[in-house]
């Protein structure tokens, strides 16, 4: 799993690539988001377009990440979900927790309207 961070306006975009699984992938995501929230970033977009596989630990980390950001008064959204990830999030009902968008631009625009 690799994670890249970039900023678009007031939104921090986190590009995830690879497998979001127990161990390194979930730990990297947790550390990155905690660091961003600690630095005062309140608008976070997870770009999941590069996630090829996710296990139950990955699902759990997504939920924990959502909880962490919202408890600090922030917002988190997801974008560019692959069919495999969309199916997994739908079946597990995790998709109901997130605001999900088909494109990054659409998600960033949704932050501006809040």
Backbone atoms as SQL, in Angstrom:
CREATE TABLE atoms (id INTEGER PRIMARY KEY, chain TEXT, resi INTEGER, resn TEXT, atom TEXT, x REAL, y REAL, z REAL);
INSERT INTO atoms VALUES
  (1, 'A', 1, 'UNK', 'N', 0.845, -1.174, 0.000),
  (2, 'A', 1, 'UNK', 'CA', 0.000, 0.000, 0.000),
  (3, 'A', 1, 'UNK', 'C', 0.888, 1.232, 0.000),
  (4, 'A', 2, 'UNK', 'N', 0.583, 2.139, -0.892),
  (5, 'A', 2, 'UNK', 'CA', 1.261, 3.432, -0.888),
  (6, 'A', 2, 'UNK', 'C', 0.203, 4.522, -0.708),
  (7, 'A', 3, 'UNK', 'N', 0.622, 5.578, -0.036),
  (8, 'A', 3, 'UNK', 'CA', -0.265, 6.707, 0.217),
  (9, 'A', 3, 'UNK', 'C', 0.450, 7.980, -0.209),
  (10, 'A', 4, 'UNK', 'N', -0.248, 8.765, -1.017),
  (11, 'A', 4, 'UNK', 'CA', 0.276, 10.065, -1.417),
  (12, 'A', 4, 'UNK', 'C', -0.729, 11.126, -1.000),
  (13, 'A', 5, 'UNK', 'N', -0.213, 12.246, -0.567),
  (14, 'A', 5, 'UNK', 'CA', -1.051, 13.341, -0.081),
  (15, 'A', 5, 'UNK', 'C', -0.851, 14.556, -0.957),
  (16, 'A', 6, 'UNK', 'N', -1.946, 15.230, -1.253),
  (17, 'A', 6, 'UNK', 'CA', -1.875, 16.500, -1.976),
  (18, 'A', 6, 'UNK', 'C', -3.032, 17.374, -1.512),
  (19, 'A', 7, 'UNK', 'N', -2.926, 18.649, -1.775),
  (20, 'A', 7, 'UNK', 'CA', -3.951, 19.589, -1.327),
  (21, 'A', 7, 'UNK', 'C', -4.601, 20.250, -2.533),
  (22, 'A', 8, 'UNK', 'N', -5.928, 20.282, -2.526),
  (23, 'A', 8, 'UNK', 'CA', -6.702, 20.976, -3.558),
  (24, 'A', 8, 'UNK', 'C', -7.599, 21.954, -2.819),
  (25, 'A', 9, 'UNK', 'N', -7.227, 23.228, -2.854),
  (26, 'A', 9, 'UNK', 'CA', -7.957, 24.234, -2.080),
  (27, 'A', 9, 'UNK', 'C', -7.796, 23.943, -0.597),
  (28, 'A', 10, 'UNK', 'N', -8.922, 23.802, 0.106),
  (29, 'A', 10, 'UNK', 'CA', -8.895, 23.500, 1.540),
  (30, 'A', 10, 'UNK', 'C', -8.986, 22.005, 1.820),
  (31, 'A', 11, 'UNK', 'N', -9.042, 21.201, 0.765),
  (32, 'A', 11, 'UNK', 'CA', -9.239, 19.753, 0.915),
  (33, 'A', 11, 'UNK', 'C', -7.909, 19.026, 0.769),
  (34, 'A', 12, 'UNK', 'N', -7.640, 18.124, 1.719),
  (35, 'A', 12, 'UNK', 'CA', -6.468, 17.262, 1.616),
  (36, 'A', 12, 'UNK', 'C', -6.922, 15.971, 0.957),
  (37, 'A', 13, 'UNK', 'N', -6.311, 15.658, -0.188),
  (38, 'A', 13, 'UNK', 'CA', -6.641, 14.441, -0.922),
  (39, 'A', 13, 'UNK', 'C', -5.586, 13.394, -0.602),
  (40, 'A', 14, 'UNK', 'N', -6.056, 12.221, -0.183),
  (41, 'A', 14, 'UNK', 'CA', -5.157, 11.108, 0.096),
  (42, 'A', 14, 'UNK', 'C', -5.398, 10.059, -0.980),
  (43, 'A', 15, 'UNK', 'N', -4.382, 9.835, -1.815),
  (44, 'A', 15, 'UNK', 'CA', -4.459, 8.824, -2.866),
  (45, 'A', 15, 'UNK', 'C', -3.943, 7.511, -2.313),
  (46, 'A', 16, 'UNK', 'N', -4.800, 6.497, -2.288),
  (47, 'A', 16, 'UNK', 'CA', -4.427, 5.174, -1.806),
  (48, 'A', 16, 'UNK', 'C', -4.215, 4.259, -3.001),
  (49, 'A', 17, 'UNK', 'N', -3.109, 3.528, -3.007),
  (50, 'A', 17, 'UNK', 'CA', -2.810, 2.600, -4.090),
  (51, 'A', 17, 'UNK', 'C', -2.340, 1.280, -3.522),
  (52, 'A', 18, 'UNK', 'N', -2.940, 0.192, -4.006),
  (53, 'A', 18, 'UNK', 'CA', -2.545, -1.141, -3.553),
  (54, 'A', 18, 'UNK', 'C', -3.645, -1.793, -2.750),
  (55, 'A', 19, 'UNK', 'N', -3.241, -2.633, -1.817),
  (56, 'A', 19, 'UNK', 'CA', -4.176, -3.399, -1.002),
  (57, 'A', 19, 'UNK', 'C', -4.302, -2.779, 0.384),
  (58, 'A', 20, 'UNK', 'N', -5.542, -2.498, 0.773),
  (59, 'A', 20, 'UNK', 'CA', -5.821, -1.978, 2.109),
  (60, 'A', 20, 'UNK', 'C', -6.177, -3.175, 2.984),
  (61, 'A', 21, 'UNK', 'N', -5.143, -3.735, 3.614),
  (62, 'A', 21, 'UNK', 'CA', -5.291, -4.973, 4.379),
  (63, 'A', 21, 'UNK', 'C', -4.623, -4.831, 5.749),
  (64, 'A', 22, 'UNK', 'N', -4.903, -5.812, 6.605),
  (65, 'A', 22, 'UNK', 'CA', -4.331, -5.834, 7.948),
  (66, 'A', 22, 'UNK', 'C', -2.822, -5.670, 7.897),
  (67, 'A', 23, 'UNK', 'N', -2.311, -4.833, 8.762),
  (68, 'A', 23, 'UNK', 'CA', -0.868, -4.643, 8.828),
  (69, 'A', 23, 'UNK', 'C', -0.473, -3.282, 8.320),
  (70, 'A', 24, 'UNK', 'N', 0.425, -3.293, 7.355),
  (71, 'A', 24, 'UNK', 'CA', 1.018, -2.053, 6.882),
  (72, 'A', 24, 'UNK', 'C', 0.011, -1.090, 6.266),
  (73, 'A', 25, 'UNK', 'N', -0.909, -1.588, 5.440),
  (74, 'A', 25, 'UNK', 'CA', -1.870, -0.708, 4.761),
  (75, 'A', 25, 'UNK', 'C', -2.742, 0.055, 5.731),
  (76, 'A', 26, 'UNK', 'N', -3.317, -0.658, 6.700),
  (77, 'A', 26, 'UNK', 'CA', -4.207, 0.003, 7.656),
  (78, 'A', 26, 'UNK', 'C', -3.423, 0.932, 8.572),
  (79, 'A', 27, 'UNK', 'N', -2.220, 0.523, 8.955),
  (80, 'A', 27, 'UNK', 'CA', -1.391, 1.364, 9.819),
  (81, 'A', 27, 'UNK', 'C', -0.989, 2.660, 9.144),
  (82, 'A', 28, 'UNK', 'N', -0.648, 2.581, 7.855),
  (83, 'A', 28, 'UNK', 'CA', -0.273, 3.782, 7.103),
  (84, 'A', 28, 'UNK', 'C', -1.435, 4.767, 7.019),
  (85, 'A', 29, 'UNK', 'N', -2.618, 4.251, 6.724),
  (86, 'A', 29, 'UNK', 'CA', -3.792, 5.127, 6.619),
  (87, 'A', 29, 'UNK', 'C', -4.096, 5.777, 7.961),
  (88, 'A', 30, 'UNK', 'N', -4.093, 4.995, 9.016),
  (89, 'A', 30, 'UNK', 'CA', -4.375, 5.519, 10.357),
  (90, 'A', 30, 'UNK', 'C', -3.391, 6.631, 10.733),
  (91, 'A', 31, 'UNK', 'N', -2.109, 6.381, 10.540),
  (92, 'A', 31, 'UNK', 'CA', -1.083, 7.363, 10.891),
  (93, 'A', 31, 'UNK', 'C', -1.221, 8.642, 10.065),
  (94, 'A', 32, 'UNK', 'N', -1.486, 8.488, 8.774),
  (95, 'A', 32, 'UNK', 'CA', -1.599, 9.649, 7.887),
  (96, 'A', 32, 'UNK', 'C', -2.781, 10.535, 8.302),
  (97, 'A', 33, 'UNK', 'N', -3.929, 9.913, 8.529),
  (98, 'A', 33, 'UNK', 'CA', -5.121, 10.699, 8.866),
  (99, 'A', 33, 'UNK', 'C', -4.980, 11.333, 10.242),
  (100, 'A', 34, 'UNK', 'N', -4.431, 10.611, 11.217),
  (101, 'A', 34, 'UNK', 'CA', -4.224, 11.199, 12.544),
  (102, 'A', 34, 'UNK', 'C', -3.301, 12.402, 12.455),
  (103, 'A', 35, 'UNK', 'N', -2.264, 12.312, 11.643),
  (104, 'A', 35, 'UNK', 'CA', -1.339, 13.419, 11.463),
  (105, 'A', 35, 'UNK', 'C', -2.040, 14.629, 10.846),
  (106, 'A', 36, 'UNK', 'N', -2.865, 14.387, 9.838),
  (107, 'A', 36, 'UNK', 'CA', -3.583, 15.481, 9.178),
  (108, 'A', 36, 'UNK', 'C', -4.533, 16.177, 10.138),
  (109, 'A', 37, 'UNK', 'N', -5.280, 15.405, 10.904),
  (110, 'A', 37, 'UNK', 'CA', -6.234, 15.977, 11.856),
  (111, 'A', 37, 'UNK', 'C', -5.492, 16.763, 12.931),
  (112, 'A', 38, 'UNK', 'N', -4.378, 16.227, 13.404),
  (113, 'A', 38, 'UNK', 'CA', -3.571, 16.910, 14.414),
  (114, 'A', 38, 'UNK', 'C', -3.068, 18.257, 13.893),
  (115, 'A', 39, 'UNK', 'N', -2.778, 18.326, 12.588),
  (116, 'A', 39, 'UNK', 'CA', -2.294, 19.567, 11.974),
  (117, 'A', 39, 'UNK', 'C', -3.429, 20.551, 11.676),
  (118, 'A', 40, 'UNK', 'N', -4.668, 20.163, 11.958),
  (119, 'A', 40, 'UNK', 'CA', -5.786, 21.072, 11.775),
  (120, 'A', 40, 'UNK', 'C', -6.518, 20.935, 10.460),
  (121, 'A', 41, 'UNK', 'N', -6.202, 19.928, 9.672),
  (122, 'A', 41, 'UNK', 'CA', -6.913, 19.706, 8.411),
  (123, 'A', 41, 'UNK', 'C', -8.277, 19.098, 8.716),
  (124, 'A', 42, 'UNK', 'N', -9.319, 19.757, 8.265),
  (125, 'A', 42, 'UNK', 'CA', -10.682, 19.336, 8.600),
  (126, 'A', 42, 'UNK', 'C', -11.439, 18.732, 7.430),
  (127, 'A', 43, 'UNK', 'N', -10.911, 18.858, 6.216),
  (128, 'A', 43, 'UNK', 'CA', -11.582, 18.309, 5.039),
  (129, 'A', 43, 'UNK', 'C', -10.649, 17.307, 4.369),
  (130, 'A', 44, 'UNK', 'N', -11.052, 16.030, 4.412),
  (131, 'A', 44, 'UNK', 'CA', -10.209, 14.950, 3.915),
  (132, 'A', 44, 'UNK', 'C', -10.976, 14.155, 2.870),
  (133, 'A', 45, 'UNK', 'N', -10.336, 13.920, 1.736),
  (134, 'A', 45, 'UNK', 'CA', -10.907, 13.095, 0.672),
  (135, 'A', 45, 'UNK', 'C', -10.011, 11.884, 0.459),
  (136, 'A', 46, 'UNK', 'N', -10.599, 10.695, 0.587),
  (137, 'A', 46, 'UNK', 'CA', -9.870, 9.464, 0.308),
  (138, 'A', 46, 'UNK', 'C', -10.151, 9.059, -1.130),
  (139, 'A', 47, 'UNK', 'N', -9.115, 9.090, -1.965),
  (140, 'A', 47, 'UNK', 'CA', -9.226, 8.662, -3.350),
  (141, 'A', 47, 'UNK', 'C', -8.912, 7.171, -3.381),
  (142, 'A', 48, 'UNK', 'N', -9.956, 6.348, -3.525),
  (143, 'A', 48, 'UNK', 'CA', -9.798, 4.893, -3.459),
  (144, 'A', 48, 'UNK', 'C', -9.666, 4.253, -4.840),
  (145, 'A', 49, 'UNK', 'N', -9.458, 5.042, -5.865),
  (146, 'A', 49, 'UNK', 'CA', -9.361, 4.524, -7.223),
  (147, 'A', 49, 'UNK', 'C', -8.245, 3.523, -7.431),
  (148, 'A', 50, 'UNK', 'N', -7.182, 3.610, -6.642),
  (149, 'A', 50, 'UNK', 'CA', -6.053, 2.706, -6.794),
  (150, 'A', 50, 'UNK', 'C', -6.075, 1.523, -5.849),
  (151, 'A', 51, 'UNK', 'N', -7.146, 1.376, -5.070),
  (152, 'A', 51, 'UNK', 'CA', -7.236, 0.253, -4.121),
  (153, 'A', 51, 'UNK', 'C', -7.736, -0.979, -4.872),
  (154, 'A', 52, 'UNK', 'N', -6.878, -1.987, -4.953),
  (155, 'A', 52, 'UNK', 'CA', -7.220, -3.195, -5.702),
  (156, 'A', 52, 'UNK', 'C', -7.913, -4.242, -4.845),
  (157, 'A', 53, 'UNK', 'N', -7.692, -4.185, -3.537),
  (158, 'A', 53, 'UNK', 'CA', -8.275, -5.184, -2.641),
  (159, 'A', 53, 'UNK', 'C', -8.366, -4.597, -1.246),
  (160, 'A', 54, 'UNK', 'N', -9.408, -5.008, -0.509),
  (161, 'A', 54, 'UNK', 'CA', -9.581, -4.550, 0.857),
  (162, 'A', 54, 'UNK', 'C', -10.127, -5.714, 1.678),
  (163, 'A', 55, 'UNK', 'N', -9.554, -5.946, 2.865),
  (164, 'A', 55, 'UNK', 'CA', -10.076, -6.990, 3.751),
  (165, 'A', 55, 'UNK', 'C', -10.877, -6.357, 4.886),
  (166, 'A', 56, 'UNK', 'N', -11.297, -7.174, 5.833),
  (167, 'A', 56, 'UNK', 'CA', -12.120, -6.668, 6.934),
  (168, 'A', 56, 'UNK', 'C', -11.369, -5.633, 7.772),
  (169, 'A', 57, 'UNK', 'N', -10.065, -5.798, 7.912),
  (170, 'A', 57, 'UNK', 'CA', -9.276, -4.810, 8.655),
  (171, 'A', 57, 'UNK', 'C', -9.267, -3.472, 7.911),
  (172, 'A', 58, 'UNK', 'N', -9.211, -3.525, 6.589),
  (173, 'A', 58, 'UNK', 'CA', -9.284, -2.308, 5.786),
  (174, 'A', 58, 'UNK', 'C', -10.615, -1.609, 5.954),
  (175, 'A', 59, 'UNK', 'N', -11.687, -2.392, 5.960),
  (176, 'A', 59, 'UNK', 'CA', -13.021, -1.827, 6.208),
  (177, 'A', 59, 'UNK', 'C', -13.078, -1.165, 7.577),
  (178, 'A', 60, 'UNK', 'N', -12.554, -1.864, 8.568),
  (179, 'A', 60, 'UNK', 'CA', -12.543, -1.321, 9.925),
  (180, 'A', 60, 'UNK', 'C', -11.753, -0.035, 10.026),
  (181, 'A', 61, 'UNK', 'N', -10.650, 0.019, 9.310),
  (182, 'A', 61, 'UNK', 'CA', -9.831, 1.231, 9.344),
  (183, 'A', 61, 'UNK', 'C', -10.536, 2.395, 8.657),
  (184, 'A', 62, 'UNK', 'N', -11.284, 2.123, 7.600),
  (185, 'A', 62, 'UNK', 'CA', -12.061, 3.192, 6.963),
  (186, 'A', 62, 'UNK', 'C', -13.072, 3.778, 7.948),
  (187, 'A', 63, 'UNK', 'N', -13.757, 2.917, 8.675),
  (188, 'A', 63, 'UNK', 'CA', -14.741, 3.379, 9.658),
  (189, 'A', 63, 'UNK', 'C', -14.049, 4.153, 10.782),
  (190, 'A', 64, 'UNK', 'N', -12.925, 3.635, 11.270),
  (191, 'A', 64, 'UNK', 'CA', -12.178, 4.321, 12.335),
  (192, 'A', 64, 'UNK', 'C', -11.687, 5.691, 11.856),
  (193, 'A', 65, 'UNK', 'N', -11.252, 5.757, 10.607),
  (194, 'A', 65, 'UNK', 'CA', -10.791, 7.019, 10.030),
  (195, 'A', 65, 'UNK', 'C', -11.942, 8.021, 9.974),
  (196, 'A', 66, 'UNK', 'N', -13.099, 7.569, 9.549),
  (197, 'A', 66, 'UNK', 'CA', -14.286, 8.430, 9.506),
  (198, 'A', 66, 'UNK', 'C', -14.602, 8.965, 10.906),
  (199, 'A', 67, 'UNK', 'N', -14.589, 8.084, 11.884),
  (200, 'A', 67, 'UNK', 'CA', -14.882, 8.468, 13.271),
  (201, 'A', 67, 'UNK', 'C', -13.869, 9.477, 13.785),
  (202, 'A', 68, 'UNK', 'N', -12.598, 9.240, 13.522),
  (203, 'A', 68, 'UNK', 'CA', -11.522, 10.118, 13.976),
  (204, 'A', 68, 'UNK', 'C', -11.692, 11.531, 13.414),
  (205, 'A', 69, 'UNK', 'N', -11.960, 11.626, 12.127),
  (206, 'A', 69, 'UNK', 'CA', -12.083, 12.942, 11.488),
  (207, 'A', 69, 'UNK', 'C', -13.341, 13.668, 11.968),
  (208, 'A', 70, 'UNK', 'N', -14.466, 12.976, 12.017),
  (209, 'A', 70, 'UNK', 'CA', -15.710, 13.648, 12.395),
  (210, 'A', 70, 'UNK', 'C', -15.723, 14.057, 13.871),
  (211, 'A', 71, 'UNK', 'N', -15.088, 13.277, 14.722),
  (212, 'A', 71, 'UNK', 'CA', -15.006, 13.664, 16.140),
  (213, 'A', 71, 'UNK', 'C', -14.197, 14.924, 16.352),
  (214, 'A', 72, 'UNK', 'N', -13.308, 15.211, 15.434),
  (215, 'A', 72, 'UNK', 'CA', -12.495, 16.420, 15.523),
  (216, 'A', 72, 'UNK', 'C', -13.148, 17.585, 14.774),
  (217, 'A', 73, 'UNK', 'N', -14.402, 17.410, 14.374),
  (218, 'A', 73, 'UNK', 'CA', -15.129, 18.482, 13.702),
  (219, 'A', 73, 'UNK', 'C', -14.868, 18.565, 12.214),
  (220, 'A', 74, 'UNK', 'N', -14.275, 17.537, 11.647),
  (221, 'A', 74, 'UNK', 'CA', -13.959, 17.550, 10.227),
  (222, 'A', 74, 'UNK', 'C', -14.941, 16.751, 9.400),
  (223, 'A', 75, 'UNK', 'N', -14.654, 16.689, 8.121),
  (224, 'A', 75, 'UNK', 'CA', -15.462, 15.923, 7.180),
  (225, 'A', 75, 'UNK', 'C', -14.547, 15.026, 6.367),
  (226, 'A', 76, 'UNK', 'N', -15.046, 13.843, 6.051),
  (227, 'A', 76, 'UNK', 'CA', -14.281, 12.925, 5.218),
  (228, 'A', 76, 'UNK', 'C', -15.212, 12.354, 4.164),
  (229, 'A', 77, 'UNK', 'N', -14.711, 12.264, 2.943),
  (230, 'A', 77, 'UNK', 'CA', -15.473, 11.723, 1.824),
  (231, 'A', 77, 'UNK', 'C', -14.585, 10.736, 1.069),
  (232, 'A', 78, 'UNK', 'N', -15.218, 9.884, 0.262),
  (233, 'A', 78, 'UNK', 'CA', -14.476, 8.941, -0.575),
  (234, 'A', 78, 'UNK', 'C', -14.852, 9.159, -2.029),
  (235, 'A', 79, 'UNK', 'N', -13.903, 8.869, -2.922),
  (236, 'A', 79, 'UNK', 'CA', -14.146, 9.044, -4.353),
  (237, 'A', 79, 'UNK', 'C', -13.431, 7.970, -5.154),
  (238, 'A', 80, 'UNK', 'N', -13.885, 7.801, -6.378),
  (239, 'A', 80, 'UNK', 'CA', -13.269, 6.896, -7.353),
  (240, 'A', 80, 'UNK', 'C', -13.241, 5.446, -6.899),
  (241, 'A', 81, 'UNK', 'N', -14.324, 4.984, -6.328),
  (242, 'A', 81, 'UNK', 'CA', -14.379, 3.600, -5.878),
  (243, 'A', 81, 'UNK', 'C', -14.450, 2.654, -7.069),
  (244, 'A', 82, 'UNK', 'N', -13.639, 1.616, -7.034),
  (245, 'A', 82, 'UNK', 'CA', -13.706, 0.587, -8.066),
  (246, 'A', 82, 'UNK', 'C', -14.947, -0.259, -7.814),
  (247, 'A', 83, 'UNK', 'N', -15.338, -1.043, -8.795),
  (248, 'A', 83, 'UNK', 'CA', -16.520, -1.896, -8.627),
  (249, 'A', 83, 'UNK', 'C', -16.324, -2.867, -7.477),
  (250, 'A', 84, 'UNK', 'N', -15.151, -3.451, -7.376),
  (251, 'A', 84, 'UNK', 'CA', -14.869, -4.415, -6.305),
  (252, 'A', 84, 'UNK', 'C', -15.004, -3.763, -4.926),
  (253, 'A', 85, 'UNK', 'N', -14.434, -2.573, -4.765),
  (254, 'A', 85, 'UNK', 'CA', -14.501, -1.870, -3.481),
  (255, 'A', 85, 'UNK', 'C', -15.934, -1.397, -3.213),
  (256, 'A', 86, 'UNK', 'N', -16.621, -0.911, -4.236),
  (257, 'A', 86, 'UNK', 'CA', -18.014, -0.492, -4.068),
  (258, 'A', 86, 'UNK', 'C', -18.875, -1.656, -3.597),
  (259, 'A', 87, 'UNK', 'N', -18.709, -2.813, -4.229),
  (260, 'A', 87, 'UNK', 'CA', -19.474, -3.997, -3.834),
  (261, 'A', 87, 'UNK', 'C', -19.200, -4.372, -2.380),
  (262, 'A', 88, 'UNK', 'N', -17.938, -4.355, -1.991),
  (263, 'A', 88, 'UNK', 'CA', -17.561, -4.700, -0.620),
  (264, 'A', 88, 'UNK', 'C', -18.157, -3.711, 0.387),
  (265, 'A', 89, 'UNK', 'N', -18.060, -2.437, 0.094),
  (266, 'A', 89, 'UNK', 'CA', -18.592, -1.420, 1.000),
  (267, 'A', 89, 'UNK', 'C', -20.119, -1.466, 1.069),
  (268, 'A', 90, 'UNK', 'N', -20.751, -1.842, -0.026),
  (269, 'A', 90, 'UNK', 'CA', -22.209, -1.946, -0.052),
  (270, 'A', 90, 'UNK', 'C', -22.673, -3.151, 0.758),
  (271, 'A', 91, 'UNK', 'N', -22.071, -4.296, 0.515),
  (272, 'A', 91, 'UNK', 'CA', -22.451, -5.525, 1.219),
  (273, 'A', 91, 'UNK', 'C', -22.263, -5.385, 2.722),
  (274, 'A', 92, 'UNK', 'N', -21.183, -4.737, 3.127),
  (275, 'A', 92, 'UNK', 'CA', -20.869, -4.584, 4.546),
  (276, 'A', 92, 'UNK', 'C', -21.595, -3.398, 5.187),
  (277, 'A', 93, 'UNK', 'N', -22.331, -2.630, 4.386),
  (278, 'A', 93, 'UNK', 'CA', -23.066, -1.441, 4.844),
  (279, 'A', 93, 'UNK', 'C', -22.158, -0.278, 5.248),
  (280, 'A', 94, 'UNK', 'N', -20.866, -0.385, 4.991),
  (281, 'A', 94, 'UNK', 'CA', -19.929, 0.694, 5.314),
  (282, 'A', 94, 'UNK', 'C', -20.166, 1.894, 4.400),
  (283, 'A', 95, 'UNK', 'N', -20.669, 1.638, 3.198),
  (284, 'A', 95, 'UNK', 'CA', -20.908, 2.728, 2.257),
  (285, 'A', 95, 'UNK', 'C', -21.927, 3.729, 2.794),
  (286, 'A', 96, 'UNK', 'N', -22.817, 3.284, 3.679),
  (287, 'A', 96, 'UNK', 'CA', -23.814, 4.192, 4.253),
  (288, 'A', 96, 'UNK', 'C', -23.191, 5.210, 5.205),
  (289, 'A', 97, 'UNK', 'N', -21.989, 4.951, 5.670),
  (290, 'A', 97, 'UNK', 'CA', -21.288, 5.847, 6.602),
  (291, 'A', 97, 'UNK', 'C', -20.663, 7.024, 5.855),
  (292, 'A', 98, 'UNK', 'N', -20.244, 6.804, 4.622),
  (293, 'A', 98, 'UNK', 'CA', -19.481, 7.790, 3.866),
  (294, 'A', 98, 'UNK', 'C', -20.317, 8.509, 2.820),
  (295, 'A', 99, 'UNK', 'N', -19.906, 9.736, 2.507),
  (296, 'A', 99, 'UNK', 'CA', -20.375, 10.414, 1.309),
  (297, 'A', 99, 'UNK', 'C', -19.432, 9.952, 0.204),
  (298, 'A', 100, 'UNK', 'N', -19.970, 9.217, -0.778),
  (299, 'A', 100, 'UNK', 'CA', -19.155, 8.661, -1.855),
  (300, 'A', 100, 'UNK', 'C', -19.466, 9.368, -3.166),
  (301, 'A', 101, 'UNK', 'N', -18.420, 9.623, -3.948),
  (302, 'A', 101, 'UNK', 'CA', -18.557, 10.345, -5.211),
  (303, 'A', 101, 'UNK', 'C', -17.818, 9.598, -6.312),
  (304, 'A', 102, 'UNK', 'N', -18.314, 9.760, -7.541),
  (305, 'A', 102, 'UNK', 'CA', -17.719, 9.084, -8.690),
  (306, 'A', 102, 'UNK', 'C', -16.385, 9.700, -9.096),
  (307, 'A', 103, 'UNK', 'N', -16.224, 10.989, -8.830),
  (308, 'A', 103, 'UNK', 'CA', -14.988, 11.657, -9.246),
  (309, 'A', 103, 'UNK', 'C', -14.452, 12.532, -8.112),
  (310, 'A', 104, 'UNK', 'N', -13.178, 12.807, -8.205),
  (311, 'A', 104, 'UNK', 'CA', -12.529, 13.673, -7.224),
  (312, 'A', 104, 'UNK', 'C', -13.099, 15.088, -7.284),
  (313, 'A', 105, 'UNK', 'N', -13.309, 15.594, -8.478),
  (314, 'A', 105, 'UNK', 'CA', -13.826, 16.959, -8.641),
  (315, 'A', 105, 'UNK', 'C', -15.200, 17.103, -8.007),
  (316, 'A', 106, 'UNK', 'N', -16.038, 16.097, -8.186),
  (317, 'A', 106, 'UNK', 'CA', -17.383, 16.113, -7.594),
  (318, 'A', 106, 'UNK', 'C', -17.299, 16.124, -6.076),
  (319, 'A', 107, 'UNK', 'N', -16.410, 15.324, -5.515),
  (320, 'A', 107, 'UNK', 'CA', -16.248, 15.256, -4.059),
  (321, 'A', 107, 'UNK', 'C', -15.717, 16.579, -3.498),
  (322, 'A', 108, 'UNK', 'N', -14.740, 17.162, -4.160),
  (323, 'A', 108, 'UNK', 'CA', -14.170, 18.427, -3.699),
  (324, 'A', 108, 'UNK', 'C', -15.235, 19.519, -3.758),
  (325, 'A', 109, 'UNK', 'N', -16.060, 19.507, -4.780),
  (326, 'A', 109, 'UNK', 'CA', -17.145, 20.463, -4.901),
  (327, 'A', 109, 'UNK', 'C', -18.160, 20.302, -3.763),
  (328, 'A', 110, 'UNK', 'N', -18.359, 19.078, -3.321),
  (329, 'A', 110, 'UNK', 'CA', -19.306, 18.828, -2.229),
  (330, 'A', 110, 'UNK', 'C', -18.810, 19.406, -0.900),
  (331, 'A', 111, 'UNK', 'N', -17.500, 19.472, -0.699),
  (332, 'A', 111, 'UNK', 'CA', -16.971, 20.105, 0.503),
  (333, 'A', 111, 'UNK', 'C', -17.321, 21.579, 0.514),
  (334, 'A', 112, 'UNK', 'N', -17.245, 22.223, -0.617),
  (335, 'A', 112, 'UNK', 'CA', -17.465, 23.660, -0.722),
  (336, 'A', 112, 'UNK', 'C', -18.909, 24.042, -0.383),
  (337, 'A', 113, 'UNK', 'N', -19.852, 23.112, -0.589),
  (338, 'A', 113, 'UNK', 'CA', -21.253, 23.431, -0.382),
  (339, 'A', 113, 'UNK', 'C', -21.673, 23.296, 1.074),
  (340, 'A', 114, 'UNK', 'N', -20.787, 22.791, 1.907),
  (341, 'A', 114, 'UNK', 'CA', -21.148, 22.561, 3.317),
  (342, 'A', 114, 'UNK', 'C', -20.742, 23.733, 4.158);
